Amino acid sequence: MPAGDWAAHDVIDADYIEVSPEPQISISHARTPRAAPRKPAGLAFLQRGNGRSQAGGTRGGPLFWLAGGVAVVAAFWVAGGHSALGPGLVAAISAQEPDLRIDNVRSITGTVEGEDALVVDGEIRNDGKLSGKVPALAVTVLSQGGETAVYRLGTLRTPLAPGAKYSFSGRLVMPKDGVKTVSVAFDD
């Protein structure tokens, strides 16, 4: 047909078929039933990619891993792992504590409100580089007769900054036979 004759002839619609390497699906509006999901046999469910969605959270979150890590450290510690750390590490940890010391302790015997009493006062200084809390105090009184009495002075665990001091004072029962020595120490 010459090019000029195209307008004179009618156009006919052509049918065509797509060819692809996959099998052809017949054109049908009927729904085909889906196959039921296949359950893995034996221990195959342990393998990754078994069809389960990762969005369902198959891995533990941060709280799970933190709890696991704490359990491992606790088991190590209870099983005697703390002894494997050695004295060097224990010394390094204790070096990071505040350096508290008891200073200027005075003891005075006298009468307070008509009663014989022993008044003990002094101060606690923080000579370290870290702040800390003042522990309770143990005041040991040795009488002239050799009897020992230990008194506890609370400090309410008062915070103490580096270079600061904390003053304490306590009125104690006076031994009947007099006081030989008075000592003040941190109560463990």
C-alpha positions in Angstrom: 0.0 0.0 0.0 1.3 3.3 -0.9 1.5 6.0 1.8 -1.3 8.0 0.4 -3.8 5.1 0.5 -3.8 4.8 4.4 -6.5 7.4 4.7 -8.7 5.5 2.3 -8.7 2.2 4.2 -10.3 1.5 7.5 -8.2 0.8 10.5 -8.6 -2.7 12.1 -7.8 -3.3 15.8 -5.3 -6.0 16.3 -5.2 -8.5 19.1 -1.8 -9.2 20.7 -0.4 -11.5 23.3 2.5 -10.7 25.7 5.2 -13.3 25.9 7.2 -13.6 29.1 9.3 -16.2 30.7 6.7 -16.7 33.4 3.7 -18.9 32.8 0.7 -17.0 31.5 -2.1 -16.3 33.9 -5.5 -16.7 32.4 -7.6 -13.7 32.5 -10.4 -14.5 34.9 -12.2 -12.5 37.5 -12.8 -15.5 39.7 -10.7 -15.5 42.9 -8.3 -18.3 43.5 -7.9 -19.5 47.1 -4.6 -18.7 48.8 -2.5 -21.5 50.1 -2.4 -21.8 53.9 1.0 -20.7 55.4 3.3 -23.7 55.7 4.4 -24.5 59.3 8.1 -25.3 59.5 9.0 -28.9 60.3 11.2 -29.9 63.2 13.6 -27.2 64.4 13.3 -25.2 61.2 11.4 -22.4 63.1 14.8 -21.5 64.7 16.2 -20.4 61.4 16.1 -16.7 60.3 13.7 -15.8 57.5 11.1 -18.3 58.4 8.4 -16.0 57.3 7.9 -14.3 60.6 7.8 -10.5 60.4 10.8 -8.7 62.0 8.4 -5.8 62.9 6.9 -8.1 65.5 10.0 -7.6 67.7 11.9 -10.8 67.6 15.0 -9.2 69.2 15.2 -7.9 72.8 15.1 -4.2 73.5 17.7 -2.2 75.5 16.0 -3.1 78.8 16.4 -6.8 78.0 20.1 -6.4 77.3 20.7 -4.3 80.4 19.0 -6.9 82.6 21.1 -9.6 80.9 24.3 -7.6 81.5 23.5 -7.0 85.2 22.8 -10.7 85.6 26.1 -11.6 84.1 28.0 -9.2 86.3 26.1 -10.3 89.4 26.9 -14.0 88.6 30.6 -13.1 88.1 30.7 -11.2 91.4 28.9 -13.9 93.4 31.1 -16.6 91.9 34.2 -14.9 93.3 35.1 -12.7 90.5 35.6 -9.8 92.9 38.7 -11.5 94.2 40.2 -11.6 90.6 40.1 -7.8 90.4 43.0 -7.6 92.7 44.0 -5.0 95.3 45.1 -2.4 92.7 41.6 -1.9 91.4 40.2 -1.8 95.0 42.7 0.9 95.9 41.9 2.9 92.8 38.2 2.8 93.6 38.8 3.8 97.2 41.1 6.6 96.0 38.1 8.2 94.4 36.3 8.6 97.8 36.3 11.9 99.7 39.2 12.3 102.1 37.4 12.9 105.4 39.2 13.4 108.7 38.3 14.2 112.3 40.0 17.2 113.7 40.1 19.5 116.8 38.4 17.0 119.2 37.9 18.4 122.7 36.3 16.7 125.7 35.2 18.7 128.7 33.7 17.4 132.0 31.3 19.5 133.9 27.8 20.0 135.1 25.0 20.5 132.6 21.5 21.2 134.0 22.6 19.8 137.4 24.0 16.5 136.0 27.6 15.5 135.6 28.3 15.3 131.9 31.0 14.8 129.3 30.8 17.2 126.4 32.7 16.1 123.3 33.0 18.4 120.3 35.2 18.7 117.2 35.0 19.0 113.4 35.2 16.9 110.3 37.1 18.2 107.3 37.0 17.1 103.7 40.6 17.3 102.4 39.8 15.4 99.2 38.9 16.5 95.8 35.4 14.9 95.8 32.4 15.9 97.9 31.0 13.2 100.2 28.6 12.6 103.0 29.6 12.7 106.7 29.2 9.2 108.2 28.0 8.7 111.8 30.5 9.0 114.6 31.5 6.5 117.3 32.7 8.1 120.6 34.6 5.7 122.8 35.0 6.7 126.4 37.4 4.7 128.7 36.7 5.3 132.4 39.4 5.4 135.1 38.2 1.9 136.2 38.9 0.4 132.7 35.2 0.2 131.5 34.5 1.2 127.9 31.4 2.8 126.7 30.7 3.6 123.0 28.3 6.3 122.0 27.0 7.0 118.5 26.6 10.5 117.2 24.4 10.8 114.1 25.3 13.3 111.3 22.3 12.8 109.1 24.8 12.0 106.3 25.3 15.7 105.7 26.9 16.5 102.3 30.4 17.9 102.7 32.1 19.7 99.8 35.9 19.6 99.2 37.7 21.9 101.6 34.6 22.3 103.8 34.1 21.4 107.5 31.3 19.9 109.6 31.2 20.7 113.4 29.8 18.2 115.9 29.1 18.2 119.6 27.6 15.7 121.9 26.7 15.6 125.6 27.4 12.1 127.0 26.9 10.4 130.4 29.9 10.9 132.6 31.4 7.6 134.0 31.1 7.5 137.9 34.8 6.9 138.4 35.9 9.6 135.9 37.2 9.7 132.4 40.6 8.3 131.4 40.5 8.7 127.5 38.0 9.8 124.8 38.4 8.9 121.2 36.2 9.7 118.2 36.1 7.7 114.9 33.9 7.2 112.0 31.2 4.6 112.7 31.4 1.7 110.2 
